[in-house]
Amino acid sequence: MATVGNTYLSLKDKLAQTENGRIAHTIISMLTKSNVLLEDAVVRECNEGSTHKTTVRNGLPEVEFRKFYQGVNASKGEYTQITDTTGMLEVYSQVDKALADLEGDTEQFRANEAGAFLESMSNTVQENIFYGSKATNPAGFDGLSVRYDKISNDINSIGYRVLDGGGKGSNNTSIWFITWGDLHTHLLYPKGSKIGLIHEDKGAQTATDALGNMFEVYRDHYKWDVGMCVRDFRSTARIANIDVTKLDGADAADLIKLMISAYHRIKRFAKTGNTVIYCNETIETYLHFQAINKSNVNLTMDNVAGKPVVTFLGLPVKCADQIRNDEKQVK
C-alpha cells in the first residue's frame, strides 16, 4: 500500500504531457484546484472501443496434498467478467470577441472566462466517480457508491469492504479508501481517443443573440470521455452511514476505529497500488481536530511538499467536496 510521496503517474501527469501552451497549462491548473482526485487517479485506455472488459477472480481453485501413487482432483478458479462503460461529457464556451480583444491578452482572457465551465466539468466527473449511476443516467458510468452499496460479513464479497458507521437516516456521509492502480481502481478513456479533457479552440465564430441579431465570438469546445473500472474490489473500502449530525455527540461514530478496520480489510490487497483517503470538509475538519490530539498516534499532521497534510497510518487524507452529507443508510 503506497503512502505519501508516491511516484505513480496520475491523470494530472498524463494531461501535462499531452498538451502544451498557456491555455492548456491553465486548464490543468484549474482542474487540479477543483478536483483532488485528478492528482491521484490512474487512467487506462479501454480495450473495446468505449467499453472496457475485465475478468475478476472471485474464487480460488481447491488444492490438496498427494500421496505416492495417488491422484488428485482437477480444480479451477472462479471468474466473473465485468464490462465498464465511458460517458461523453461536453460543453461549449464563448465570449464576445470585441470584449476579449479589448483586454489586450486575448488568450489569457479566454482561459479565465472558461474557468467556470472547467470547474463544472471537473465537479461533474468527481461527483460521478462517487455517485454516478447508469440506472439514473444511462449516458454516464457507475460510480463507487453504486458498487459498494451493501454491507456483508462475507470476507470474499465487496460488501465486506463497506463498514457501518451506525447512521440510520439520510444525514450520512462516507469516508473512502481508494487504491489507484492498473490492478485496482482506475479511470478509463475510449480506445484510440485522446486522454482526459480535450480542448478545441474553435476560433472566431458568428453567434446570434435572443433577437436573432449576429455578433462575433471566440468559441471553445471542451470534451471529456471518462469512465471507471474497479479491477480489484478488495483494495478499496467505504466507511458508510456516518451521521454528520452526531459527530460531537456521545453516540458519534468511532471514526478512528472504523478507519483502522477499513485499513486492515484492504491492506494486503492494496500493496501494488496507491491508496488515498477521501472525505468531505465536515469529516476532514473533524479528523484535523483528532490529528492535533497528541495521544492519537494513528492520525497525524505531516508536511508534504511544504503543505500540512492529515495522514492516517501514512496515507494522505484529502477533501473531496462532492462527497455528500445527505447519503441514505447503506444496509
Buried (B, 14 or more C-beta within 10 A) or exposed (E): BBBBEBEBEBBBBBBBEEBEEEBBBBBBBBBBEBBBBBBBBBBBEBEEEBBBEBEBEBEEEEEEEEEEEEEEEEEEEEEEEBEBBBBEBEBEBBBBBEEBBEBEEBBBBBBBBBBEBBBBBBBBBBBBBBBBBBEEEEEBBBBBBBBBBEBEEEEEBBBBBBBBBBBEEEBBBBBBBBBBBEBBBBBBBBBEBBBBBBBEEEEEEEBEEEEEEEEBBBBBBBBBBBBBBBBBBBBBBBBBBBBBEBBEEEEBBEBBEBBBEBBEBBBEBBEBBBBBBBBBEBBBBBBBEBBEEEEBEBBBEBEEEEEEBBBBBBBBBBBBBBBBBEBBBBE
